[in-house]
């Protein structure tokens, strides 16, 4: 037994800095006095199960200089090992970009915090080594910045920067191409795209005017379309769709702008299967379901709707399998705040709460939602070393004995023969 424990300790230590091998929800908490990130596993019925909260910055008063509060944006590296967060503290010294390591059990540890002179309103990993950040200031000179991340030395180094308008609040990486997209809803309403080479250097690709504020943007999961929300502009119900060709160039989809029944479209979530579009709204704090044709990009309202409550309190959203996750960022009026799980009916577009109340994030002002889904086919690689061997079996048996979520292979929250059976089947199938 002592030998087994020794082996398990060594195995666990080798996997201490690695991605989770189960679906994990991360929520950015945009608190003025405490910025943080919360992590959750997902129960069999979709309910978020709290794992950990990591504080990125705290202060006694908003007059204190703490560039790690107000976590406004979050993204995860392609390998799932590192989170990056952007901050909007209003600090005179600037705002951090924070790099957070994710452990296999979903707990987190704070690594490097890199101070930038303006608000780091949006972040997007280009690769495991390069990170894009918007340097945002309202109606000023906004720039897109690329940082190189070195995990061994925990250093961030600026590689390049380029002008991207007067109010850039979102940067997106194309799913397959080395292209970044940025919105500009400042003095001129535009969408920008930039190519980025293997060394992180940027070059302008497109600068496209829009008929309304591109308040929030999102890409579909396969890189065929980009969605732009109109906010209060163009009557307060408009959003547009842009088709992306094989080189990533944007062209307005005929029929744009389209109309949402909700007030002030502000952001989007696209289902991982490209099966449905969800539109977030600011004024009426609703999220609404749409179908969309992934060939033409034309969206159609399905009538599904969930109302968070008070105007402006819908924080963000993301989706996984049959569920949509939405944050209520304020306890104002109703005393409710946290992360909702909504069941998606793909037949009629209805979205209904799995539980009547949201799950508490234990942070202040839950905002952006991000879901990490591990690549399929490698669950049996328990220590995430790229090899299936005796150590993976030993680690599974120990996790199974501990009732650790990583050993719940069936996802039913029970630990029984069926989990062992599914693990052995995955182990026999091997990893791609």
Secondary structure, 3 states (H helix, E strand, C coil): CHHHHHHHHHHHHHCCCCCCCCCEEEEEEECCCEEEEEEEEECCCCCEEEEEEEEEEECCCCCCCCCCCCEEEEEECCCCCEEEEEECCCCCCCEEEEEEEECCCCCEEEEEEEEECCEEEEEEECCCCEEEEEEECCCCCCEEEEEEEECCCCEEEEEEEEECCCCCCCEEECCCCCEEEEEEECCCEEEEEEEECCCCCEEEEEEEECCCCCCEEEECCCCCEEEEECECCHHHCEEEEEEECCCCCEEECCCCCEECCCCCEEEEEECCCCCCEEEEECCCCEEEEEEECCCCCCEEEEEEEEECCCCCCEEEEEEECCEEEEEECCCCCCCCCEEEEEEECCCCCCEEECCCCCECCCCCCEEEEEEECCCCCCCCCCCCCCCCCHHHHHHHHHHHHCCCHHHCCCCCCCCCHHHHHHHHHHHHHCCC
